[in-house]
Structures are given as C-alpha cells and as structure tokens.
Amino acid sequence: MGVLAEKRFEELIDSIAGGTIRIEDHRPSRTDTDYRLLNGGGRPVCRFNIKFHGTLFRSAKDYVGLEPHDCFALATYKIRNALRRQTQEALPYVFVVLSVPDLNAGEVGKLIPDDYVWALALLRGKRIVEETIADRLRAADYITRFESICLR
C-alpha cells in the first residue's frame, strides 16, 4: 500500500512543486527519504517520506490519549531517525500521509489476483516486484476491480 501512496504522490508532484521548485525521487536509494524538494537553484529545501494510513490505531486512547479517528500509528524509530537526520543536516523532514479512513491491507488484498499475491509472498522484500505489481494494478483493465474502495 505504501507503493501506491508514493505513486499517488508522484501524480501530485507538479501541483505541489510547480514553478521553479522541483521534487527529486530518492526511493531508489532505499533510505528514509522518498523525495526531496529542491529550490530553483537545485538546493534541498526539505525531505519527504510518504506514508499510507487506513487502519485505525485502535489503542490510541490508551497510548497517546487521542481518539482512534484523530491519529494514526507511525513507528517511533522512523520519527526518531527523521528527527536525528533533520538535526544533523539542518534540512526539515516532512511525513506526507495519504489517509483513506477504514481502508486496510486485508480489504485491498481481497481484490488482488492470486498470482500477484503468490509472487509477493514468494519474493517478499523485493521492492521491484511490489512496484511492478502496483503499476500493473493501476492499469485501466484493473481499475474496475478497485472501484468499490476508490469511490468512498
């Protein structure tokens, strides 16, 4: 689902950046940075990490004192690493969250063809496989399969 969130971010890049600034793809580096915003001179302005949120953080009230609909779970180590890197490099770190309330991996998984699920299970951790499948599932011949979750 993260790959799909990144793809959606890419679709929005022009409307986000526009003008003299641009957004540079850092996903191939496999670091904690997905994209960097660069100014007109090509200097970095900030880092982006793209996240998907759908499943409610049911224990939110117990852990952070907020209602489940008012927050989302994000691993503490990711925030800590981002803050550490932000301090070291004096470059702001921004988490961009694509939120689709009540959409979870299980619900989406039911719509994915068995052959793709099998390939993902067999080749777990191979991001290139995930990206290829995500690209394929965004093709026109699959779009009707996902209308039930896209038209909420």
VMD Tcl script that draws the C-alpha trace (Angstrom):
set ca {
  {0.00 0.00 0.00}
  {2.96 2.30 0.59}
  {3.99 1.96 -3.03}
  {0.52 3.06 -4.12}
  {0.72 6.07 -1.80}
  {4.06 7.01 -3.38}
  {2.57 6.66 -6.85}
  {-0.28 8.99 -5.86}
  {2.26 11.50 -4.53}
  {4.07 11.35 -7.89}
  {0.81 12.18 -9.65}
  {0.51 15.30 -7.48}
  {4.13 16.47 -7.74}
  {3.50 19.08 -10.44}
  {0.68 20.69 -8.50}
  {2.78 20.62 -5.31}
  {6.06 21.86 -6.80}
  {5.11 23.94 -9.84}
  {7.14 26.96 -10.87}
  {10.84 27.00 -10.13}
  {10.97 24.30 -7.47}
  {11.08 20.58 -8.20}
  {10.78 17.28 -6.40}
  {13.54 14.69 -6.72}
  {12.89 10.94 -6.34}
  {15.10 9.33 -3.68}
  {13.30 5.99 -3.37}
  {15.96 4.05 -5.32}
  {18.47 4.93 -2.57}
  {16.37 2.83 -0.11}
  {16.88 5.33 2.72}
  {14.33 7.01 4.98}
  {13.84 9.70 2.31}
  {11.38 9.09 -0.51}
  {11.65 12.52 -2.16}
  {13.46 15.84 -1.70}
  {12.08 19.27 -2.52}
  {14.68 21.39 -4.33}
  {14.63 25.16 -4.83}
  {15.22 26.89 -8.17}
  {18.99 26.60 -7.68}
  {18.78 22.86 -7.09}
  {19.47 23.12 -3.35}
  {17.46 20.86 -0.99}
  {14.62 22.55 0.92}
  {13.21 19.51 2.75}
  {12.87 15.72 2.69}
  {9.60 13.81 2.23}
  {8.68 10.38 3.48}
  {5.37 9.13 2.10}
  {3.10 7.02 4.32}
  {-0.26 5.37 3.86}
  {-2.85 5.37 6.64}
  {-6.08 3.44 6.56}
  {-6.39 1.13 9.54}
  {-7.41 2.85 12.75}
  {-4.98 2.90 15.68}
  {-7.48 1.20 17.97}
  {-5.35 1.57 21.11}
  {-4.73 5.28 20.54}
  {-6.67 6.35 23.63}
  {-4.51 4.10 25.84}
  {-1.17 5.02 24.28}
  {-1.45 8.67 23.26}
  {-4.73 9.89 24.77}
  {-6.37 10.55 21.41}
  {-9.41 9.02 19.77}
  {-8.56 6.48 17.04}
  {-10.04 8.76 14.34}
  {-7.77 11.63 15.44}
  {-4.41 10.00 14.83}
  {-2.50 7.26 13.02}
  {0.24 4.89 14.08}
  {3.77 5.55 12.88}
  {6.75 3.59 14.19}
  {8.72 5.58 16.76}
  {12.06 4.60 15.22}
  {11.02 6.26 11.94}
  {10.24 9.51 13.71}
  {13.42 9.32 15.80}
  {15.58 8.66 12.71}
  {13.91 11.53 10.85}
  {14.49 13.95 13.73}
  {18.10 12.84 14.09}
  {18.77 13.30 10.39}
  {16.93 16.64 10.35}
  {19.18 17.92 13.14}
  {22.41 16.60 11.57}
  {21.69 18.01 8.11}
  {19.67 21.12 9.06}
  {17.09 20.01 6.48}
  {13.43 19.72 7.53}
  {11.91 16.26 7.33}
  {8.25 16.03 6.33}
  {5.99 12.99 6.59}
  {3.28 13.11 3.91}
  {0.37 10.89 4.88}
  {-2.19 9.61 2.39}
  {-5.17 8.82 4.55}
  {-8.09 6.68 3.45}
  {-10.08 6.02 6.63}
  {-11.08 2.42 7.25}
  {-9.15 1.07 4.27}
  {-6.81 -1.70 5.30}
  {-4.44 -4.11 3.61}
  {-6.80 -7.05 4.09}
  {-9.61 -5.29 2.25}
  {-7.34 -4.35 -0.64}
  {-5.70 -7.79 -0.62}
  {-9.02 -9.46 -1.43}
  {-9.08 -7.54 -4.72}
  {-5.59 -8.51 -5.85}
  {-5.30 -11.52 -8.18}
  {-3.98 -14.69 -6.52}
  {-0.98 -14.88 -8.87}
  {0.22 -11.47 -7.68}
  {-0.30 -12.37 -4.01}
  {1.69 -15.58 -4.58}
  {4.54 -13.66 -6.25}
  {4.64 -11.13 -3.42}
  {4.68 -13.87 -0.79}
  {7.43 -15.77 -2.59}
  {9.58 -12.72 -3.30}
  {8.89 -10.86 -0.05}
  {11.06 -7.83 0.45}
  {11.70 -7.34 -3.26}
  {10.55 -3.78 -3.75}
  {10.91 -4.00 -7.53}
  {8.25 -6.75 -7.53}
  {5.94 -4.63 -5.34}
  {6.41 -1.62 -7.61}
  {5.79 -3.65 -10.76}
  {2.60 -5.16 -9.35}
  {1.42 -1.74 -8.14}
  {1.98 -0.31 -11.63}
  {0.09 -3.19 -13.20}
  {-2.85 -2.86 -10.79}
  {-3.18 0.83 -11.70}
  {-3.71 -0.07 -15.37}
  {-7.11 0.51 -16.98}
  {-8.03 -3.18 -17.13}
  {-7.79 -3.45 -13.32}
  {-9.39 -0.16 -12.33}
  {-12.94 -1.55 -12.13}
  {-11.71 -4.13 -9.62}
  {-10.86 -1.34 -7.17}
  {-13.85 0.96 -7.72}
  {-15.56 -0.27 -4.55}
  {-12.75 1.09 -2.40}
  {-11.84 4.12 -4.53}
  {-15.30 5.65 -4.66}
  {-15.91 6.02 -0.94}
}
mol new
graphics top color blue
foreach p $ca { graphics top sphere $p radius 0.5 }
foreach p [lrange $ca 0 end-1] q [lrange $ca 1 end] { graphics top cylinder $p $q radius 0.2 }
display resetview
